[in-house]
Amino acid sequence: MYRQESLRCPSCEGGLTKVTSPVEVHGCHACGGLWLGPDATVHVMRGLEDEVDVELAREGRILATGAKKASSIPEDQRVCPVCMQGLSRVNVASIRIDTCFSHGSWFDKAELTDVVDVCASLAASWRREPRDANNLVDTAMPEVFRPLWLAIARLRAGK
């Protein structure tokens, strides 16, 4: 998917390595963070708790355990490893992730596992208590994800 030879970590500028996964994922063995492509990010936000989510959370734990370097780039100075544009910060519950809306999202050490858990919990609560697609935005879900959740709700409703 990415044209350049090597991607640089948005957090520590180490090299990103492609992770074996059915979705686009690159990990930083230095600081333990993960770069998820747009499809992988959307998949996690859907909260499916499927094999992909389990594998991504497992990979996040492995990278976090082996990380030896702390983040050296302040969050407000991080750039997308693909286009080199500044990353936007988005809160998912109380977890802040860095996002390029064209190329993917950066999850600092151990954040991906937490986001997978939060999104799975939100999705499960929505399955228990169905909501009108127009009222999907929960206080725990940022406004930026409203179009995603509306699309998911419409797909589930068969519209």
DSSP file (Angstrom, degrees, kcal/mol; ACC not computed):
  #  RESIDUE AA STRUCTURE BP1 BP2  ACC     N-H-->O    O-->H-N    N-H-->O    O-->H-N    TCO  KAPPA ALPHA  PHI   PSI    X-CA   Y-CA   Z-CA
    1    1 A M              0   0    0      0, 0.0     2,-0.4     0, 0.0    23,-0.0   0.000 360.0 360.0 360.0 -41.0    0.0    0.0    0.0
    2    2 A Y        -     0   0    0      1,-0.1     5,-0.0     2,-0.1    80,-0.0  -0.699 360.0-155.1 -92.4 137.6    2.7    2.5    0.9
    3    3 A R        +     0   0    0     -2,-0.4    -1,-0.1    79,-0.1    79,-0.0   0.850  65.1  87.0 -80.3 -36.6    5.1    3.6   -1.9
    4    4 A Q  S    S-     0   0    0      1,-0.1     3,-0.1    78,-0.1    -2,-0.1  -0.277  80.9-121.8 -72.0 154.6    8.2    4.6    0.1
    5    5 A E  S    S+     0   0    0      1,-0.2     2,-0.4     2,-0.0    -1,-0.1   0.922  90.3  12.9 -59.6 -50.0   10.8    2.0    1.0
    6    6 A S        -     0   0    0     75,-0.1     2,-0.3    11,-0.0    -1,-0.2  -0.989  67.1-139.6-136.9 142.1   10.7    2.4    4.7
    7    7 A L  E     -A   16   0A   0      9,-0.5     9,-2.6    -2,-0.4     2,-0.4  -0.767  18.6-139.3 -96.8 143.5    8.3    4.1    7.1
    8    8 A R  E     -A   15   0A   0     -2,-0.3     7,-0.2    73,-0.3     6,-0.1  -0.831  26.0-105.0-103.8 141.5    9.6    6.1   10.1
    9    9 A C     >  -     0   0    0      5,-3.6     4,-1.5    -2,-0.4    70,-0.1  -0.414  18.5-145.6 -63.2 130.0    7.9    5.9   13.5
   10   10 A P  T  4 S+     0   0    0      0, 0.0    69,-0.2     0, 0.0    -1,-0.1   0.697  97.3  45.3 -68.4 -17.9    5.9    9.0   14.3
   11   11 A S  T  4 S+     0   0    0     67,-0.1    62,-2.2     3,-0.1    61,-2.0   0.816 135.5   2.2 -97.1 -36.1    6.8    8.7   18.0
   12   12 A C  T  4 S-     0   0    0     59,-0.2     3,-0.1    60,-0.2    58,-0.0   0.411  88.8-118.1-134.3  -1.2   10.6    7.9   18.0
   13   13 A E     <  +     0   0    0     -4,-1.5     3,-0.1     1,-0.2    58,-0.0   0.583  67.0 139.8  67.8  13.2   11.6    8.0   14.4
   14   14 A G        -     0   0    0      1,-0.1    -5,-3.6    -6,-0.1     2,-0.2  -0.243  63.2 -81.3 -71.7 172.8   12.7    4.4   14.5
   15   15 A G  E     -A    8   0A   0     -7,-0.2    14,-0.5    -3,-0.1     2,-0.4  -0.545  38.8-134.9 -78.3 143.0   11.9    2.1   11.5
   16   16 A L  E     -AB   7  28A   0     -9,-2.6    -9,-0.5    -2,-0.2     2,-0.4  -0.832  16.7-154.7 -97.8 137.2    8.5    0.6   11.2
   17   17 A T  E     - B   0  27A   0     10,-2.9    10,-2.9    -2,-0.4     2,-0.1  -0.917  23.5-109.6-113.3 135.0    8.3   -3.1   10.3
   18   18 A K  E     - B   0  26A   0     -2,-0.4     2,-0.4     8,-0.2     8,-0.3  -0.410  33.0-143.1 -62.6 134.2    5.3   -4.7    8.5
   19   19 A V        -     0   0    0      6,-2.7     2,-0.6    -2,-0.1     6,-0.4  -0.824  21.7-109.1-100.8 137.4    3.4   -6.9   10.9
   20   20 A T        +     0   0    0     -2,-0.4     4,-0.1     4,-0.1     6,-0.0  -0.543  68.4 128.0 -67.5 114.3    1.9  -10.1    9.6
   21   21 A S  S    S-     0   0    0     -2,-0.6     4,-0.1     4,-0.1    31,-0.0  -0.976  71.6-114.9-164.1 153.2   -1.8   -9.4    9.7
   22   22 A P  S    S+     0   0    0      0, 0.0     2,-0.3     0, 0.0    -2,-0.1   0.613 104.8  52.9 -71.9  -9.2   -4.9   -9.5    7.4
   23   23 A V  S    S-     0   0    0     29,-0.1     2,-0.6    17,-0.0    -2,-0.1  -0.827 107.3 -82.9-121.5 163.2   -5.0   -5.7    7.6
   24   24 A E        +     0   0    0     -2,-0.3    13,-2.9    -6,-0.1     2,-0.3  -0.523  62.5 155.1 -72.2 113.0   -2.3   -3.1    7.0
   25   25 A V  E     - C   0  36A   0     -2,-0.6    -6,-2.7    -6,-0.4     2,-0.4  -1.000  22.0-174.9-142.8 138.1   -0.2   -2.8   10.2
   26   26 A H  E     -BC  18  35A   0      9,-2.6     9,-3.7    -2,-0.3     2,-0.3  -0.995  13.2-157.4-131.1 139.0    3.4   -1.7   10.9
   27   27 A G  E     -BC  17  34A   0    -10,-2.9   -10,-2.9    -2,-0.4     2,-0.6  -0.843  13.9-137.0-118.5 154.0    5.1   -1.8   14.3
   28   28 A C  E  >  -B   16   0A   0      5,-2.6     4,-1.9    -2,-0.3     5,-0.2  -0.941   9.8-168.7-108.2 114.0    8.0    0.0   16.0
   29   29 A H  T  4 S+     0   0    0     -2,-0.6    39,-0.4   -14,-0.5    40,-0.1   0.681  84.5  59.3 -74.8 -16.9   10.2   -2.4   17.9
   30   30 A A  T  4 S+     0   0    0    -15,-0.3    39,-3.2    37,-0.2    38,-1.7   0.957 124.6  12.0 -75.9 -52.2   12.0    0.5   19.5
   31   31 A C  T  4 S-     0   0    0     36,-0.2    78,-0.3    37,-0.2    -2,-0.2   0.559  98.4-119.7-106.9  -9.9    9.1    2.3   21.3
   32   32 A G     <  +     0   0    0     -4,-1.9    78,-0.6     1,-0.2    32,-0.2   0.592  63.3 137.5  86.6  10.4    6.4   -0.4   21.0
   33   33 A G        -     0   0    0     -5,-0.2    -5,-2.6    76,-0.2     2,-0.4  -0.393  41.3-140.4 -87.1 168.3    3.8    1.6   19.0
   34   34 A L  E     -CD  27 107A   0     73,-2.5    73,-2.9    -7,-0.2     2,-0.6  -0.992   3.2-151.8-132.0 137.0    1.7    0.5   16.0
   35   35 A W  E     -CD  26 106A   0     -9,-3.7    -9,-2.6    -2,-0.4     2,-0.5  -0.942  18.2-165.6-104.1 119.3    0.7    2.2   12.8
   36   36 A L  E     -CD  25 105A   0     69,-2.8    69,-2.4    -2,-0.6   -11,-0.2  -0.901  16.7-128.5-106.4 132.6   -2.6    0.9   11.4
   37   37 A G     >  -     0   0    0    -13,-2.9     4,-2.4    -2,-0.5    67,-0.3  -0.153  39.6 -91.8 -65.0 172.2   -3.7    1.7    7.9
   38   38 A P  H  > S+     0   0    0      0, 0.0     4,-2.5     0, 0.0     5,-0.2   0.875 126.0  50.4 -59.7 -40.1   -7.1    3.1    7.4
   39   39 A D  H  > S+     0   0    0      1,-0.2     4,-2.3     2,-0.2     5,-0.1   0.905 112.2  47.6 -65.3 -40.0   -8.9   -0.2    6.9
   40   40 A A  H  > S+     0   0    0    -16,-0.2     4,-2.4     2,-0.2    -1,-0.2   0.895 111.3  51.2 -66.8 -39.8   -7.3   -1.6   10.1
   41   41 A T  H  X S+     0   0    0     -4,-2.4     4,-2.4     2,-0.2    -2,-0.2   0.943 111.6  46.3 -63.0 -47.5   -8.2    1.5   12.0
   42   42 A V  H  X S+     0   0    0     -4,-2.5     4,-1.4     1,-0.2    -1,-0.2   0.905 110.3  55.0 -61.0 -41.0  -11.9    1.3   10.9
   43   43 A H  H >X>S+     0   0    0     -4,-2.3     5,-0.6     1,-0.2     4,-0.5   0.937 109.6  45.9 -58.0 -47.7  -11.9   -2.4   11.7
   44   44 A V  H ><5S+     0   0    0     -4,-2.4     3,-1.6     1,-0.2    -1,-0.2   0.917 109.6  54.8 -61.8 -43.7  -10.7   -1.7   15.3
   45   45 A M  H 3<5S+     0   0    0     -4,-2.4    -1,-0.2     1,-0.3    -2,-0.2   0.736  96.3  66.7 -65.7 -21.7  -13.2    1.1   15.8
   46   46 A R  H <<5S-     0   0    0     -4,-1.4    -1,-0.3    -3,-0.5    -2,-0.2   0.728  96.5-141.5 -71.7 -20.2  -16.1   -1.3   14.8
   47   47 A G  T <<5 +     0   0    0     -3,-1.6    -3,-0.1    -4,-0.5    -2,-0.1   0.880  43.9 154.0  66.2  40.1  -15.5   -3.3   18.0
   48   48 A L      < -     0   0    0     -5,-0.6    -1,-0.1     1,-0.1    -4,-0.1   0.732  40.7-146.5 -74.7 -22.5  -16.1   -6.7   16.4
   49   49 A E        +     0   0    0     -5,-0.1     2,-0.1     1,-0.1    -1,-0.1   0.874  50.0 142.7  55.1  39.2  -13.9   -8.6   18.9
   50   50 A D  S  > S-     0   0    0      1,-0.0     4,-2.4     4,-0.0     5,-0.2  -0.230  71.1 -78.4 -97.6-170.8  -13.0  -11.0   16.0
   51   51 A E  H  > S+     0   0    0      1,-0.2     4,-2.5     2,-0.2     5,-0.2   0.849 129.2  54.3 -59.9 -36.0   -9.7  -12.8   15.1
   52   52 A V  H  > S+     0   0    0      2,-0.2     4,-2.7     1,-0.2    -1,-0.2   0.942 109.4  46.6 -65.0 -47.0   -8.3   -9.6   13.6
   53   53 A D  H  > S+     0   0    0      1,-0.2     4,-2.6     2,-0.2     5,-0.2   0.920 113.2  49.7 -59.9 -43.8   -8.9   -7.6   16.8
   54   54 A V  H  X S+     0   0    0     -4,-2.4     4,-2.2     1,-0.2    -1,-0.2   0.919 112.9  46.9 -61.2 -44.2   -7.4  -10.4   18.9
   55   55 A E  H  X S+     0   0    0     -4,-2.5     4,-2.6     2,-0.2    -2,-0.2   0.897 112.3  49.4 -66.9 -40.9   -4.3  -10.6   16.7
   56   56 A L  H  X S+     0   0    0     -4,-2.7     4,-2.4     2,-0.2    -2,-0.2   0.921 112.0  48.0 -65.0 -43.1   -3.8   -6.8   16.7
   57   57 A A  H  X S+     0   0    0     -4,-2.6     4,-2.1    -5,-0.2    -2,-0.2   0.902 112.0  50.6 -63.5 -40.0   -4.1   -6.7   20.5
   58   58 A R  H  X S+     0   0    0     -4,-2.2     4,-2.4    -5,-0.2    -2,-0.2   0.931 110.6  48.4 -62.7 -45.9   -1.7   -9.6   20.8
   59   59 A E  H  X S+     0   0    0     -4,-2.6     4,-2.6     1,-0.2     5,-0.2   0.892 109.5  53.7 -62.2 -39.5    0.8   -7.9   18.5
   60   60 A G  H  X S+     0   0    0     -4,-2.4     4,-2.3     1,-0.2    50,-0.4   0.899 109.2  47.9 -61.0 -41.3    0.4   -4.7   20.5
   61   61 A R  H  X S+     0   0    0     -4,-2.1     4,-2.2     2,-0.2    -2,-0.2   0.903 111.2  50.8 -66.7 -40.7    1.3   -6.5   23.7
   62   62 A I  H  X S+     0   0    0     -4,-2.4     4,-1.8     2,-0.2    -2,-0.2   0.943 113.2  44.8 -62.2 -48.1    4.3   -8.2   22.1
   63   63 A L  H  X S+     0   0    0     -4,-2.6     4,-0.9     1,-0.2    -1,-0.2   0.911 112.4  51.9 -63.2 -41.9    5.7   -4.9   20.8
   64   64 A A  H  < S+     0   0    0     -4,-2.3     3,-0.5    -5,-0.2    -1,-0.2   0.892 108.6  51.4 -62.2 -39.4    5.0   -3.1   24.2
   65   65 A T  H  < S+     0   0    0     -4,-2.2    -1,-0.2     1,-0.2    -2,-0.2   0.880 114.6  42.2 -65.6 -38.3    6.8   -5.8   26.1
   66   66 A G  H  < S+     0   0    0     -4,-1.8    -1,-0.2    -5,-0.2    -2,-0.2   0.508  85.3 121.6 -88.1  -4.4    9.9   -5.6   23.9
   67   67 A A     <  +     0   0    0     -4,-0.9   -36,-0.2    -3,-0.5   -37,-0.2  -0.359  28.3 170.3 -66.5 134.6   10.0   -1.8   23.7
   68   68 A K        +     0   0    0    -38,-1.7     2,-0.4   -39,-0.4   -37,-0.2   0.478  55.6  68.8-119.2  -9.0   13.2   -0.2   24.9
   69   69 A K  S    S-     0   0    0    -39,-3.2     2,-0.2   -40,-0.1    -1,-0.1  -0.911  70.2-135.1-119.8 140.1   12.9    3.4   23.8
   70   70 A A        -     0   0    0     -2,-0.4     2,-0.1     1,-0.1   -38,-0.1  -0.496  42.2 -83.5 -84.5 160.1   10.5    6.0   25.1
   71   71 A S        -     0   0    0     -2,-0.2   -59,-0.2     1,-0.1    -1,-0.1  -0.427  44.1-178.6 -59.4 133.5    8.6    8.3   22.8
   72   72 A S        +     0   0    0    -61,-2.0   -60,-0.2    -2,-0.1    -1,-0.1   0.516  57.6  76.0-114.9  -9.2   10.9   11.2   21.9
   73   73 A I  S    S-     0   0    0    -62,-2.2     5,-0.1     2,-0.0    -1,-0.1  -0.914  84.3-119.7-107.8 123.0    8.6   13.3   19.6
   74   74 A P    >   -     0   0    0      0, 0.0     3,-2.3     0, 0.0     4,-0.3  -0.247  25.7-115.6 -57.8 147.3    5.9   15.4   21.4
   75   75 A E  G >  S+     0   0    0      1,-0.3     3,-1.1     2,-0.2    12,-0.2   0.839 114.5  56.6 -55.3 -37.0    2.4   14.5   20.3
   76   76 A D  G 3  S+     0   0    0      1,-0.2    -1,-0.3    10,-0.1    13,-0.0   0.501 108.4  48.5 -77.3  -0.6    1.8   17.9   18.7
   77   77 A Q  G <  S+     0   0    0     -3,-2.3    -1,-0.2   -67,-0.1    -2,-0.2   0.290  82.4 120.3-116.6   7.1    4.8   17.4   16.5
   78   78 A R    <   -     0   0    0     -3,-1.1     9,-2.4    -4,-0.3     2,-0.3  -0.460  44.1-160.2 -77.5 145.5    4.1   14.0   15.1
   79   79 A V  B     -G   86   0B   0      7,-0.3     7,-0.2   -69,-0.2    21,-0.1  -0.887  27.9 -95.2-125.1 155.9    3.7   13.4   11.4
   80   80 A C     >  -     0   0    0      5,-3.1     4,-1.8    -2,-0.3   -72,-0.1  -0.478  28.4-138.9 -64.7 131.9    2.2   10.7    9.3
   81   81 A P  T  4 S+     0   0    0      0, 0.0   -73,-0.3     0, 0.0    -1,-0.1   0.635  99.6  45.7 -70.1 -10.9    4.9    8.2    8.2
   82   82 A V  T  4 S+     0   0    0      3,-0.1   -78,-0.1   -75,-0.1   -79,-0.1   0.898 130.2  14.0 -94.4 -54.6    3.3    8.1    4.7
   83   83 A C  T  4 S-     0   0    0      2,-0.1     3,-0.1     3,-0.0    -1,-0.0   0.526  89.5-131.0-104.0  -7.8    2.6   11.7    3.7
   84   84 A M     <  +     0   0    0     -4,-1.8     2,-0.2     1,-0.2     3,-0.1   0.650  60.2 137.3  65.3  17.8    4.7   13.5    6.4
   85   85 A Q        -     0   0    0      1,-0.1    -5,-3.1    -6,-0.0    -1,-0.2  -0.608  65.8 -83.4 -88.3 155.6    1.8   15.8    7.3
   86   86 A G  B     -G   79   0B   0     -7,-0.2     2,-0.3    -2,-0.2    -7,-0.3  -0.257  45.8-121.5 -58.7 142.2    1.0   16.6   10.9
   87   87 A L        -     0   0    0     -9,-2.4     2,-0.3   -12,-0.2    13,-0.2  -0.637  17.6-130.8 -86.2 143.3   -1.2   14.0   12.7
   88   88 A S  E     -E   99   0A   0     11,-3.1    11,-3.7    -2,-0.3     2,-0.5  -0.688  20.0-128.2 -87.4 145.7   -4.5   15.0   14.2
   89   89 A R  E     -E   98   0A   0     -2,-0.3     2,-0.4     9,-0.2     9,-0.2  -0.848  28.0-177.8 -99.8 131.3   -5.2   13.9   17.8
   90   90 A V  E     -E   97   0A   0      7,-3.0     7,-3.2    -2,-0.5     2,-0.5  -0.986  18.6-138.5-128.9 135.2   -8.4   12.0   18.4
   91   91 A N  E     -E   96   0A   0     -2,-0.4     2,-0.6     5,-0.2     5,-0.2  -0.823  11.1-170.1 -95.5 129.3   -9.7   10.8   21.8
   92   92 A V  E >  S-E   95   0A   0      3,-3.4     3,-2.2    -2,-0.5     2,-0.3  -0.950  76.5 -47.8-114.3 105.9  -11.3    7.4   22.0
   93   93 A A  T 3  S-     0   0    0     47,-2.0    22,-0.0    -2,-0.6    -2,-0.0  -0.563 124.3 -27.2  58.0-123.1  -12.8    7.4   25.5
   94   94 A S  T 3  S+     0   0    0     -2,-0.3     2,-0.5    -3,-0.1    -1,-0.3   0.280 119.2 102.0-100.7  11.2   -9.8    8.6   27.5
   95   95 A I  E <   -E   92   0A   0     -3,-2.2    -3,-3.4    19,-0.1     2,-0.6  -0.842  61.3-149.0-101.6 125.6   -7.2    7.3   25.0
   96   96 A R  E     -E   91   0A   0     -2,-0.5     2,-0.3    -5,-0.2    12,-0.3  -0.821  18.0-178.2 -96.1 123.7   -5.6    9.8   22.6
   97   97 A I  E     -E   90   0A   0     -7,-3.2    -7,-3.0    -2,-0.6     2,-0.5  -0.882  24.7-126.2-118.1 154.9   -4.5    8.4   19.3
   98   98 A D  E     -EF  89 106A   0      8,-1.7     8,-3.6    -2,-0.3     2,-0.4  -0.860  33.5-170.5-101.9 130.2   -2.8   10.3   16.4
   99   99 A T  E     -EF  88 105A   0    -11,-3.7   -11,-3.1    -2,-0.5     2,-0.5  -0.960  30.0-165.3-132.5 138.1   -4.5   10.1   13.1
  100  100 A C  E  >  - F   0 104A   0      4,-3.3     4,-2.5    -2,-0.4     3,-0.3  -0.990  23.2-149.0-108.3 116.4   -3.9   10.9    9.4
  101  101 A F  T  4 S+     0   0    0     -2,-0.5    -1,-0.1     1,-0.2     4,-0.1   0.655  94.3  44.5 -66.9 -13.2   -7.4   10.7    7.9
  102  102 A S  T  4 S+     0   0    0      2,-0.1    -1,-0.2    -3,-0.0    -3,-0.0   0.782 126.7  21.4 -94.3 -32.7   -5.9    9.6    4.6
  103  103 A H  T  4 S-     0   0    0      1,-0.3     2,-0.3    -3,-0.3    -2,-0.2   0.620 107.7 -89.6-120.7 -15.0   -3.3    7.0    5.7
  104  104 A G  E  <  - F   0 100A   0     -4,-2.5    -4,-3.3   -67,-0.3     2,-0.3  -0.936  40.7 -65.1 142.2-163.5   -4.1    5.6    9.2
  105  105 A S  E     -DF  36  99A   0    -69,-2.4   -69,-2.8    -2,-0.3     2,-0.5  -0.968  26.2-136.8-135.9 146.6   -3.6    6.0   12.9
  106  106 A W  E     -DF  35  98A   0     -8,-3.6    -8,-1.7    -2,-0.3     2,-0.5  -0.889  15.1-166.2-104.1 129.1   -0.7    5.8   15.3
  107  107 A F  E     -D   34   0A   0    -73,-2.9   -73,-2.5    -2,-0.5     3,-0.2  -0.966  16.4-138.0-115.4 117.2   -1.1    3.9   18.6
  108  108 A D    >>  -     0   0    0     -2,-0.5     3,-2.4   -12,-0.3     4,-0.7  -0.130  54.8 -48.9 -63.5 169.5    1.5    4.5   21.3
  109  109 A K  T 34 S-     0   0    0    -78,-0.3    -1,-0.2     1,-0.3   -76,-0.2  -0.128 127.7  -5.1 -43.7 124.4    2.8    1.6   23.3
  110  110 A A  T 3> S+     0   0    0    -78,-0.6     4,-1.2   -50,-0.4    -1,-0.3   0.313 103.0 108.7  71.3  -5.4   -0.1   -0.5   24.7
  111  111 A E  H <>  +     0   0    0     -3,-2.4     4,-2.8     1,-0.2     5,-0.2   0.885  69.6  59.9 -68.3 -37.0   -2.8    2.0   23.4
  112  112 A L  H  X S+     0   0    0     -4,-0.7     4,-2.9     1,-0.2     5,-0.2   0.918 103.2  50.8 -60.2 -43.6   -4.1   -0.4   20.7
  113  113 A T  H  > S+     0   0    0      1,-0.2     4,-2.0     2,-0.2    -1,-0.2   0.913 112.5  47.5 -59.3 -42.4   -5.0   -3.1   23.2
  114  114 A D  H  X S+     0   0    0     -4,-1.2     4,-2.6     2,-0.2    -2,-0.2   0.907 112.2  48.8 -65.3 -42.0   -6.9   -0.5   25.3
  115  115 A V  H  X S+     0   0    0     -4,-2.8     4,-2.9     2,-0.2     5,-0.3   0.905 109.2  52.8 -66.2 -41.0   -8.7    1.0   22.2
  116  116 A V  H  X S+     0   0    0     -4,-2.9     4,-2.2    -5,-0.2    -1,-0.2   0.932 112.2  46.3 -57.3 -45.6   -9.7   -2.6   21.0
  117  117 A D  H  X S+     0   0    0     -4,-2.0     4,-2.3    -5,-0.2    -2,-0.2   0.922 113.7  47.5 -63.8 -45.5  -11.2   -3.2   24.5
  118  118 A V  H  X S+     0   0    0     -4,-2.6     4,-2.6     2,-0.2    -2,-0.2   0.932 114.2  46.0 -62.8 -47.1  -13.0    0.2   24.6
  119  119 A C  H  X S+     0   0    0     -4,-2.9     4,-2.7     1,-0.2     5,-0.2   0.886 112.5  50.7 -66.1 -38.5  -14.5   -0.2   21.1
  120  120 A A  H  X S+     0   0    0     -4,-2.2     4,-2.4    -5,-0.3    -1,-0.2   0.905 111.4  49.0 -64.1 -40.4  -15.5   -3.8   21.8
  121  121 A S  H  X S+     0   0    0     -4,-2.3     4,-2.3     2,-0.2    -2,-0.2   0.920 112.7  46.9 -64.9 -44.7  -17.2   -2.6   25.0
  122  122 A L  H  X S+     0   0    0     -4,-2.6     4,-2.2     2,-0.2    -2,-0.2   0.932 113.3  48.5 -62.6 -45.7  -19.0    0.2   23.2
  123  123 A A  H  X S+     0   0    0     -4,-2.7     4,-1.9     1,-0.2    -2,-0.2   0.901 111.1  51.0 -62.2 -40.4  -20.1   -2.0   20.3
  124  124 A A  H  X S+     0   0    0     -4,-2.4     4,-2.1     2,-0.2    -1,-0.2   0.905 109.8  49.5 -64.0 -41.0  -21.4   -4.6   22.8
  125  125 A S  H  X S+     0   0    0     -4,-2.3     4,-2.3     1,-0.2    -1,-0.2   0.875 110.6  50.7 -66.8 -34.9  -23.4   -2.0   24.7
  126  126 A W  H  < S+     0   0    0     -4,-2.2    -1,-0.2     2,-0.2    -2,-0.2   0.838 108.8  51.4 -70.7 -31.5  -24.9   -0.8   21.4
  127  127 A R  H  < S+     0   0    0     -4,-1.9    -2,-0.2    -5,-0.2    -1,-0.2   0.877 113.1  45.4 -70.0 -36.4  -25.8   -4.4   20.5
  128  128 A R  H  < S+     0   0    0     -4,-2.1    -2,-0.2     1,-0.3    -1,-0.2   0.878 126.7  30.1 -71.3 -37.9  -27.6   -4.8   23.9
  129  129 A E  S  < S-     0   0    0     -4,-2.3    -1,-0.3    -5,-0.2    -2,-0.1  -0.749  88.0-149.6-124.5  82.0  -29.3   -1.4   23.6
  130  130 A P        -     0   0    0      0, 0.0     2,-0.3     0, 0.0    -3,-0.1  -0.189  16.2-160.1 -54.5 140.9  -29.9   -0.7   20.0
  131  131 A R        -     0   0    0     -5,-0.2     2,-0.1     5,-0.0     5,-0.1  -0.889  26.3 -95.6-123.5 154.3  -29.9    3.0   19.2
  132  132 A D    >   -     0   0    0     -2,-0.3     3,-2.3     1,-0.1    21,-0.0  -0.448  36.5-122.3 -62.8 136.9  -31.3    5.1   16.4
  133  133 A A  G >  S+     0   0    0      1,-0.3     3,-0.9     2,-0.2    -1,-0.1   0.789 112.6  57.1 -55.2 -29.6  -28.5    5.7   13.8
  134  134 A N  G 3  S+     0   0    0      1,-0.2    -1,-0.3     2,-0.1     3,-0.2   0.603 108.1  47.1 -79.2 -10.1  -29.0    9.4   14.2
  135  135 A N  G <  S+     0   0    0     -3,-2.3    -1,-0.2     1,-0.1    -2,-0.2  -0.049  76.1 114.6-117.9  30.9  -28.3    9.2   18.0
  136  136 A L    <   +     0   0    0     -3,-0.9     2,-0.5    -5,-0.1    -1,-0.1   0.757  40.9 104.1 -75.7 -24.3  -25.2    7.0   17.8
  137  137 A V        -     0   0    0     -3,-0.2     2,-0.2    -4,-0.1     6,-0.1  -0.442  53.1-170.2 -69.0 117.3  -22.7    9.5   19.2
  138  138 A D    >   -     0   0    0     -2,-0.5     3,-1.6     4,-0.1    -2,-0.1  -0.666  36.7-111.3 -99.6 157.1  -21.9    8.5   22.8
  139  139 A T  T 3  S+     0   0    0      1,-0.3   -46,-0.1    -2,-0.2     4,-0.1   0.771 119.9  55.8 -61.9 -22.9  -19.9   10.7   25.1
  140  140 A A  T 3  S+     0   0    0    -48,-0.1   -47,-2.0     2,-0.1    -1,-0.3   0.625  98.2  71.6 -82.8 -12.6  -17.2    8.1   24.9
  141  141 A M  S <  S-     0   0    0     -3,-1.6   -49,-0.1   -49,-0.2     5,-0.0  -0.905  86.4-122.0-109.8 126.5  -16.9    8.3   21.1
  142  142 A P    >   -     0   0    0      0, 0.0     3,-1.7     0, 0.0     4,-0.2  -0.271  19.5-118.3 -67.3 151.2  -15.4   11.3   19.5
  143  143 A E  G >  S+     0   0    0      1,-0.3     3,-1.9     2,-0.2    -6,-0.0   0.797 109.6  70.4 -56.8 -31.9  -17.4   13.4   17.0
  144  144 A V  G 3  S+     0   0    0      1,-0.3    -1,-0.3     2,-0.1     4,-0.3   0.768  97.1  51.4 -61.4 -24.8  -14.9   12.6   14.3
  145  145 A F  G <> S+     0   0    0     -3,-1.7     4,-2.5     1,-0.2    -1,-0.3   0.436  79.8  99.9 -91.6   0.6  -16.1    9.0   14.2
  146  146 A R  H <> S+     0   0    0     -3,-1.9     4,-2.7     1,-0.2     5,-0.2   0.917  81.6  49.6 -53.6 -48.7  -19.8    9.9   13.8
  147  147 A P  H  > S+     0   0    0      0, 0.0     4,-2.3     0, 0.0    -1,-0.2   0.897 111.4  50.5 -59.9 -37.7  -19.8    9.2   10.1
  148  148 A L  H  > S+     0   0    0     -4,-0.3     4,-2.4     2,-0.2    -2,-0.2   0.952 113.1  44.1 -62.6 -49.6  -18.2    5.8   10.6
  149  149 A W  H  X S+     0   0    0     -4,-2.5     4,-2.6     1,-0.2    -1,-0.2   0.853 112.0  53.3 -68.2 -33.6  -20.7    4.8   13.3
  150  150 A L  H  X S+     0   0    0     -4,-2.7     4,-2.3    -5,-0.3    -1,-0.2   0.924 110.3  48.0 -63.7 -43.0  -23.6    6.1   11.2
  151  151 A A  H  X S+     0   0    0     -4,-2.3     4,-2.3    -5,-0.2    -2,-0.2   0.917 112.6  48.5 -63.2 -43.1  -22.4    4.0    8.2
  152  152 A I  H  X S+     0   0    0     -4,-2.4     4,-2.6     1,-0.2    -2,-0.2   0.919 111.1  50.5 -62.6 -43.9  -22.0    0.9   10.4
  153  153 A A  H  X S+     0   0    0     -4,-2.6     4,-2.0     1,-0.2    -1,-0.2   0.902 110.8  48.8 -62.4 -40.7  -25.5    1.4   11.9
  154  154 A R  H  X>S+     0   0    0     -4,-2.3     5,-2.7     2,-0.2     4,-0.7   0.894 110.7  50.6 -67.1 -38.6  -27.0    1.7    8.5
  155  155 A L  H ><5S+     0   0    0     -4,-2.3     3,-0.8     1,-0.2    -2,-0.2   0.926 111.2  48.4 -62.8 -43.7  -25.2   -1.4    7.3
  156  156 A R  H 3<5S+     0   0    0     -4,-2.6    -1,-0.2     1,-0.3    -2,-0.2   0.860 112.2  49.3 -64.1 -34.8  -26.5   -3.3   10.3
  157  157 A A  H 3<5S-     0   0    0     -4,-2.0    -1,-0.3    -5,-0.2    -2,-0.2   0.560 113.8-120.1 -81.9  -7.1  -30.0   -2.0    9.7
  158  158 A G  T <<5       0   0    0     -3,-0.8    -3,-0.2    -4,-0.7    -2,-0.1   0.740 360.0 360.0  77.2  23.3  -29.8   -3.1    6.1
  159  159 A K      <       0   0    0     -5,-2.7    -4,-0.2    -6,-0.2    -5,-0.1   0.433 360.0 360.0 -95.0 360.0  -30.3    0.5    4.7
